[in-house]
Amino acid sequence: MASWQIHSWLSQGIRRAATCGLHTQPRLPNTTSAALNLIRAQPSQYIVASLAGRKYLLAPRDLLTVPHLKDVRVGDVIALQDIHELGSREYTLRGSPLIPTTQVQVEATVVEHTKGKMEVVFKKKRRKGYQKTIKNKHPYTRLRIGPIQIADTPVVN
């Protein structure tokens, strides 16, 4: 089992307040399933996932533009495999290095294959009469991120 790190932004504020004698520090979860339950209870979640060699910060219903993905067609559903981090407003769960797909599942739907803006490269050698113009449009794939599904696991303490 991978080692997990849970981080609470709220607990930092309470920890500072506790040094002043205002509050006591809340109890952070000591198991992965308890941490997943805390994140599931939050109103909105996000993930950090690797796709096409880059990491992206994604939330449900995001529209993501990535370099062209081969062997996919418009309407295909892709399951994101490399999820590095799962979080909400108050809690973050980081995998080391990945969160297993049995715990968190996210799907992306291919919306379209498109091209970027026209890039023009002008080459010239002075006094030789050599001039060359190269025009290029890079191909991209656009993906719509689906809901983040967190596995239902019983809390074991």
C-alpha positions in Angstrom: 0.0 0.0 0.0 1.3 3.4 -0.9 2.0 5.8 1.9 -0.4 8.8 2.0 -0.1 12.3 3.1 -3.1 14.3 4.2 -2.9 18.0 4.5 -5.5 20.3 5.9 -5.5 24.0 5.1 -8.0 24.5 7.9 -5.8 22.8 10.5 -2.9 25.3 9.8 -5.1 28.2 10.8 -6.3 26.3 13.8 -2.8 25.3 14.7 -1.8 29.0 14.7 -4.8 29.9 16.7 -4.1 27.1 19.2 -0.7 28.6 20.0 -2.7 31.7 21.0 -4.9 29.5 23.2 -8.1 30.0 21.1 -8.8 26.5 19.7 -7.6 23.0 19.9 -6.2 21.2 16.8 -8.7 19.0 15.0 -7.9 15.3 14.6 -6.6 14.5 11.2 -7.5 11.1 9.7 -4.9 8.3 10.1 -6.2 6.0 7.3 -6.7 6.5 3.6 -10.3 5.5 3.7 -11.0 8.1 6.4 -9.2 10.8 4.3 -11.3 9.8 1.2 -14.5 10.1 3.3 -13.5 13.6 4.4 -12.7 14.7 0.8 -15.9 13.1 -0.5 -17.9 15.2 2.1 -16.6 18.4 0.6 -18.7 20.3 -2.0 -16.1 20.3 -4.8 -13.0 18.3 -5.5 -10.1 18.5 -7.9 -7.3 16.2 -9.1 -3.8 16.6 -10.4 -3.3 14.1 -13.2 -0.7 13.3 -15.9 -1.8 13.2 -19.5 0.4 13.2 -22.6 3.5 13.7 -20.4 2.3 16.8 -18.5 0.5 17.4 -15.2 -2.8 19.2 -15.2 -4.9 20.5 -12.4 -8.5 19.4 -13.2 -12.0 19.7 -11.9 -15.2 18.1 -13.1 -16.6 19.7 -16.3 -13.3 21.3 -17.3 -12.4 21.5 -20.9 -8.7 20.5 -21.4 -6.6 21.0 -24.5 -3.7 18.6 -24.9 -1.3 17.8 -27.7 -2.8 15.5 -30.3 -3.7 12.1 -28.9 -3.5 9.3 -31.5 -5.9 6.4 -31.7 -8.8 8.2 -30.1 -11.9 9.5 -31.9 -14.5 12.1 -31.0 -16.8 10.7 -28.4 -14.3 8.2 -27.0 -14.1 8.0 -23.2 -10.6 7.9 -21.7 -10.0 6.8 -18.1 -7.2 8.9 -16.5 -4.6 6.5 -15.0 -2.0 8.7 -13.5 -3.6 10.6 -10.7 -1.1 12.3 -8.4 -3.3 14.3 -6.0 -6.9 14.5 -4.9 -8.2 17.4 -3.0 -10.9 19.8 -2.0 -11.0 23.2 -0.4 -9.8 22.0 3.0 -8.0 18.7 2.4 -5.5 17.3 0.0 -4.6 13.6 -0.4 -1.3 13.0 -2.2 -0.1 9.6 -3.6 3.4 8.5 -3.5 3.8 8.8 -6.5 0.2 7.9 -7.6 -3.2 7.3 -6.1 -4.5 3.9 -7.2 -7.3 3.8 -9.7 -9.3 1.6 -7.3 -9.6 4.6 -5.0 -10.3 7.4 -7.4 -11.7 7.2 -11.0 -11.9 10.0 -13.5 -13.0 9.8 -17.1 -12.5 12.3 -19.9 -14.5 12.4 -23.1 -12.9 13.4 -26.4 -14.8 16.5 -27.6 -12.8 17.4 -30.8 -9.5 17.3 -32.7 -8.4 20.8 -33.6 -5.4 22.8 -34.7 -3.8 25.8 -33.0 -3.2 29.2 -34.5 -1.0 29.6 -37.6 2.7 29.9 -36.7 4.9 31.6 -39.3 8.7 31.2 -39.3 10.6 33.4 -41.7 14.2 32.4 -42.6 16.6 34.6 -44.5 20.3 34.8 -45.3 21.4 38.3 -46.0 23.1 39.2 -49.3 22.4 35.7 -50.7 18.8 36.2 -51.9 17.7 33.3 -49.7 14.2 33.7 -48.1 12.0 30.9 -46.9 8.6 31.1 -45.1 7.4 28.1 -43.1 3.8 27.9 -41.9 2.6 25.4 -39.3 -0.5 24.6 -37.2 0.0 22.2 -34.3 -2.7 19.6 -33.8 -4.5 19.4 -30.4 -7.2 17.2 -28.8 -9.8 18.7 -26.5 -11.2 16.7 -23.6 -14.2 17.2 -21.3 -13.4 16.0 -17.8 -16.1 13.9 -16.1 -17.1 13.6 -12.5 -14.5 12.5 -9.9 -15.6 9.2 -8.5 -14.2 8.4 -5.1 -14.5 4.7 -4.1 -16.7 3.8 -1.2 -14.5 2.1 1.4 -15.4 1.3 4.9 -13.6 3.3 7.6 -11.3 1.0 9.6 -9.5 2.4 12.6 
